[in-house]
Structures are given as structure tokens and as C-alpha cells.
């Protein structure tokens, strides 16, 4: 088994000097970040700044070429067993929901617990219904994703992630593909989760969410973490010129 | 523009009919319908005119008169041509109708096996084309590009004249990897499975096992719902089935132990089949009969000695007892030879004439025959016996036999259609959005689970419609069988046409037959496609 030297410590994610290249283009130029258990972190930054790429390296949807990533004491390497173990601990919600269109809502949620965690069907179904109720749409269990609104689909995607009982939740621009009137229902769910003990890494443009829920706001630009601070300090008193520029652009309208 | 604007009275503007989309739509339909009807009428008159010109014998009735009603009566006439291989019994004295039916069934045979094999080959190649392994990917790409870009007829000729007919002669048949598969100019011979009389009992026991498995499945399902936990009911149901199937095999074998037997001279001292092997060992002076071949090669035994020790069986053509006895003798490595008679009486006469050492028949026939001065030795059986092809004289006997012509058209069509199916499978897999794979990976599914549970079920929806066309292409392309001498529908129809002169009728029949094949395939795949369609809204 993997050594869990830091498993009992407070630091659940440790990234040291993470680099990522796409051919000649360096998307991540040495990102270092330590996340404490239960911490809620919001990552913001202009498009192409590497924020999505960064959180996707943490569950190996993107491979980093240099640096070290340790999640809950497991070092991310080419060892597929480590990768599988990390993916069980890290849940991810995508911009485009990525629900499985050929399965019902309930089957979407039960698929991974039954096949990865090897839960028997009755237990998986019970947990799936529990999480579906938690995100507020228990009545949609037997519909197909194509029959739901965008906001409902994203909530199903969140329930699907939660049913795997991860320690860490990662959100990759979860509201960017939603109509304005549906953003609130998803943000409400996210807010509920952020205050109930999960470690959260969220890439989002929702500054209200960042302001009210985050323990720490991180600003990325050009593949680097430019600035990080508590939300109050970050929005009131940005230190870096690029941060100020970015904030003035998105807060001006 | 003025006539579009509402006029002073506020009435809707009037549109001239040549700009009214509703009127234009109706007019277009009327025009199209008129064209189609005119075309059909012209075609019908042309056919009728040609029939008339070809003479009255085209429409000959049995009473000698001539009428359109009798256009297809020629199908009852004697065909008087040979068909090299048929699924149903056929003789040149049978009618044209039966000849065409035999041809149609041959086409169906190629289509059925072709579709199954092309699907397997195509799916494997399609997945291989997306492999991360360079060698596998490249080989798959070369195969697809080479096959898709050369004409099928050329490939069939090459396969038939350049490969199959150049295979070794039957005596030197190639045996790839030492398997009991024989490739020769005479085609491909594969091992088959012979059904013994006790197979029926075994099948019945399996049926009972299935029933029991169903009951277990249902009971455990109820228990699962009551207790709310998994009871591994698929495992228990399978176990239940095996509980009947495995002992059932031995039960059926024991029950069938007396079904078959052979007759030996009462004074020969043979009481069990094992004594036959013992006699052969004694006659050859060896301890191990499987070493006989090597001994002959080394010159320690002469072929004449082996010939003398060879056990000859008299039996009835196609009797299960032959496969049973042969399987048993082969396992004991006893050299043997078979004399086949058309019926039990002929077999018994051959035995009495001294043509063979053993008379192998069903127990009932042996008892009825009551051969004088002889003992009946029961021959053990199992519900299924492996039937391995072996050379007898100038032919292979036993097992499954693919004629060179059938092998050529089947393999040719499978290789050709497989290349197209590979591209369809590849496109289907690529059509599943990347996000689906990412979500599957993020949830921790393994690569195999990702393919099986997420990607392939979705790819299938994209794959089925073009796959249907490939299946139809395979069946239609099977009409090229005439080029490699396989008597398919078109080949027998062409002979029928030449002999009977009924060109129009034969063409109508053949087109109708291919159309029905295609409709059946389309019907099944469309039904399947509807069943797995995505639900949206």
C-alpha cells in the first residue's frame, strides 16, 4: 500500500513547482500550493491563465511533466493504482456537466459507486437517492439527462460526484454554461457543500461566491499563481498590478 | 413589393399563387406524383411489350395455353443442372424453384456468417486503430487503407486463385499452429461437434437448470428488496445452472451408455472397447499407440504392419455411432478405417461379408440384427463428441467443411466489409465527446470500465445506422460469388435464366429476394436502434 506519511496532517493537497507543457507552450510554469483539510479555495484569473489546467493535473486528467503533487498522502505518479486511489478521493464537477446521456439520473449517480467502490445495488441506490435529495431534485431520479434543465443537470453532476464520498471537491467553472436564472440554484448547492466540511477547489467567475464562501482566493495569470489572500483583503486591497487590472475589468460591469 | 403591404382596407395582402409557398408545395407534389406514375406505366408497358415480343412460351401454362398468370409457371420445370453445395437436399431433377431456393439459402448462409465475422473483425480493427500502441495502430490502418481502396472483385479473384487454389494438396494440408484445422486446395476443414443421442437428455437437464436458476434469481431478488443488501444473486443463479448442467452431462452419458455399441465375433475375446486398443498394441508390439507414427517414420514398423493392425468399422453413413466410435478410437490412438453403408442392412451385410472387424450401430439396430456368432459390446458415449476431420482416401471426412469457393467468398467479404466496419466503429468511438471520458476517469472508473460502460454504449448509437448499410452491402456483394464459383442466388438464377430464357421473371425474382434479405436486416437493426435511442425531452 501507499505510504500515507502526511495522511494525518492538516495538509490534504500539496503541489510543489508543478509544470505542464502542451508541445512548446508552457501552460503551468511552476505552481505551488498547499491546501488544508476543509479549506475552501476559489481560483480566479483570465482565460488561458492555466487555472483549469492546474486543477485538472490534481486528478490526472492532465499529466504534469515536472514538480510534485501529493493528495491525502498519495503521491501522483505514473502508477495507475495511485491515480485510481486519488481519483476516488477527489470529485470533480465540470463546466459542461458531462452526465452520461444513455443512463437515467439515478444510474448516472450509481455507476461509479457500484463499479469502483463495489457497493451492492441497494446501498448505491439508497445513497444516490440521498444525494439527489440533498441537491434538491429527488423527483428527477428516473429521467434522462436530456430531459433536465442545465441547472438540474449540474446538480445531478454534483450529486454524482458526492455519491463517491470524496474528501475533496473540485469545480471547473460549474456555472459558466448555465443560463443566468439557473446559476443561483447551483451556487446555493455549492455554498451548502463549502460550509459542510469538504475541501473545495473551485475555478469560477462568481465573485459573490468567492467573497462570501472562500477561505482563500487565488489569482492565476500566465501559468503562475500571482497573488493569494483572504477574500476580504484580496478584493479590498489587491497587491499585484495584474490582479488590480483583472478585478477592475470584471467588477466594472 | 406593394402587393405584400396591407392595403388600405386592412385585409391581409393577397399573394399571387406563383409566389404562395402553400400552393407551390402542393403543385410540386402533384408534379412529382405524375412523373412517378408516368414512369411506372412506361416501364410496365415496356415489360409487357418485351414479353410479347419474346414469344408466347414466356407465359406458357401447363395446359399449353398462354397467359400472364402463368409467367412464373416455369419454376415447376426440371432444373437439370448441378449445384455443387446446398443447405437443403437438391438434385438436378428438382425444379427451377427449388434450385433458386437452394441458391437463396446459400446466399443467406454467406450473409449470416459473413455479418457475424465481419462485425468481429471490424470492431477489433476499429478499436485497434485508436490504440496507443504504434504497431497495432499502423497495421490496422494499412489493412483498412489497402482493402478499402482496391476493388472487391479483384480481392476475391486474388483470394481464390492466388491463395486458396495454391494451398497444398489434401495429403499435405497445412495445419496452422498444429490445431486440428486443415487448409488445402479442397478448402478449409474445421473440427465440429457431433450430437449423440443422449444430447437430448442433457439439453432437457440444462432446461431444468435454467428454470431453477430463474427461481433462485427471483427469490433472491425478493430477499434483496426486503433486506436492502446485495445477495450476489447472479452468482447463485449461475451456480444453480451449473449444478444441473455439470452432473447432467454425466447423468446423460450414463443413461446413454447402452445406446450404441459394436459387434465382434464371440470368440474374439473383446468385452470392452479398451480390449480393442489392447489388441492393437499386441498386434503392433508397442506399449504406446501414439508412438506408432514415429516408429513407422524411424523404420521400426512397416506401413504394412500398421495396415494389418488397422481396425475397420462398418457403419451407416452419418450415424452418430460413427463419430462416437471414431472419437473413442482417436483418443486411444488406435489406427482405424471406416466403411460407410447407406443403411443398417447394408452395413450388416458388409460385416457378414468380412469387409470389417467391427460393426458399429445403435444398440437397437444391433439387437434387431442378431448377428450370429457375435457379442455386442456397449460403446460409452457423452452428449457431445468432438468431430475432428481426417483424411480418408482423397477427401476429408468429419468435422465442418468449407469448400474452397465458399471459403473464398466468405473470407473475401469478411475482410472487405470488416475494413469498412472498422472505420464506422472508429468514427463511432470518436463521436463520443471527450467530456464523457473525462467524467468517467474523474469518477475513478478504470479504462476498461470507461470503454464498456460509458463510451461504447454511446458509440453504438452512431455506429448502428451506417453499420446497417454495410450489412446490406455484404449481402448484396455476395452476388460476386459467381466469380469464385460458389452457387449463390445470383449464380443459380443466372443458370436458370440461360436455360429457361425467362429473363424478366428471373430478374424480378432475384431482385425481390435480395430486397427481402435487405428488408429483414434493416428491420432488425432499425428495431435495435430505436430500442437504444437516447431519451431527450
HADDOCK unambig.tbl for C-alpha pairs under 7 A between the chains (distance, minus, plus):
assign (segid A and resid 59 and name CA) (segid B and resid 442 and name CA) 6.81 0.50 0.50
assign (segid A and resid 61 and name CA) (segid B and resid 438 and name CA) 6.71 0.50 0.50
assign (segid A and resid 84 and name CA) (segid B and resid 444 and name CA) 5.72 0.50 0.50
assign (segid A and resid 87 and name CA) (segid B and resid 442 and name CA) 5.83 0.50 0.50
assign (segid A and resid 87 and name CA) (segid B and resid 443 and name CA) 6.40 0.50 0.50
assign (segid A and resid 87 and name CA) (segid B and resid 444 and name CA) 5.03 0.50 0.50
assign (segid A and resid 88 and name CA) (segid B and resid 443 and name CA) 6.71 0.50 0.50
assign (segid A and resid 88 and name CA) (segid B and resid 444 and name CA) 5.52 0.50 0.50
assign (segid A and resid 91 and name CA) (segid B and resid 442 and name CA) 6.64 0.50 0.50
assign (segid A and resid 91 and name CA) (segid B and resid 443 and name CA) 6.68 0.50 0.50
assign (segid A and resid 92 and name CA) (segid B and resid 442 and name CA) 6.24 0.50 0.50
assign (segid A and resid 98 and name CA) (segid B and resid 435 and name CA) 5.55 0.50 0.50
assign (segid A and resid 98 and name CA) (segid B and resid 436 and name CA) 5.57 0.50 0.50
assign (segid A and resid 98 and name CA) (segid B and resid 439 and name CA) 6.07 0.50 0.50
assign (segid A and resid 100 and name CA) (segid B and resid 436 and name CA) 6.74 0.50 0.50
assign (segid A and resid 100 and name CA) (segid B and resid 454 and name CA) 6.96 0.50 0.50
assign (segid A and resid 101 and name CA) (segid B and resid 534 and name CA) 6.91 0.50 0.50
assign (segid A and resid 102 and name CA) (segid B and resid 458 and name CA) 6.71 0.50 0.50
assign (segid A and resid 102 and name CA) (segid B and resid 534 and name CA) 5.91 0.50 0.50
assign (segid A and resid 112 and name CA) (segid B and resid 443 and name CA) 6.14 0.50 0.50
assign (segid A and resid 112 and name CA) (segid B and resid 445 and name CA) 6.51 0.50 0.50
assign (segid A and resid 116 and name CA) (segid B and resid 444 and name CA) 6.50 0.50 0.50
assign (segid A and resid 116 and name CA) (segid B and resid 445 and name CA) 6.02 0.50 0.50
assign (segid A and resid 120 and name CA) (segid B and resid 229 and name CA) 6.52 0.50 0.50
assign (segid A and resid 120 and name CA) (segid B and resid 230 and name CA) 4.94 0.50 0.50
assign (segid A and resid 121 and name CA) (segid B and resid 230 and name CA) 6.47 0.50 0.50
assign (segid A and resid 122 and name CA) (segid B and resid 228 and name CA) 5.40 0.50 0.50
assign (segid A and resid 122 and name CA) (segid B and resid 229 and name CA) 5.49 0.50 0.50
assign (segid A and resid 122 and name CA) (segid B and resid 230 and name CA) 6.54 0.50 0.50
assign (segid A and resid 123 and name CA) (segid B and resid 229 and name CA) 6.54 0.50 0.50
assign (segid A and resid 144 and name CA) (segid B and resid 535 and name CA) 6.27 0.50 0.50
assign (segid A and resid 146 and name CA) (segid B and resid 535 and name CA) 6.52 0.50 0.50
assign (segid A and resid 146 and name CA) (segid B and resid 536 and name CA) 4.43 0.50 0.50
assign (segid A and resid 146 and name CA) (segid B and resid 537 and name CA) 6.19 0.50 0.50
assign (segid A and resid 147 and name CA) (segid B and resid 536 and name CA) 5.26 0.50 0.50
assign (segid A and resid 147 and name CA) (segid B and resid 537 and name CA) 4.51 0.50 0.50
assign (segid A and resid 161 and name CA) (segid B and resid 443 and name CA) 6.99 0.50 0.50
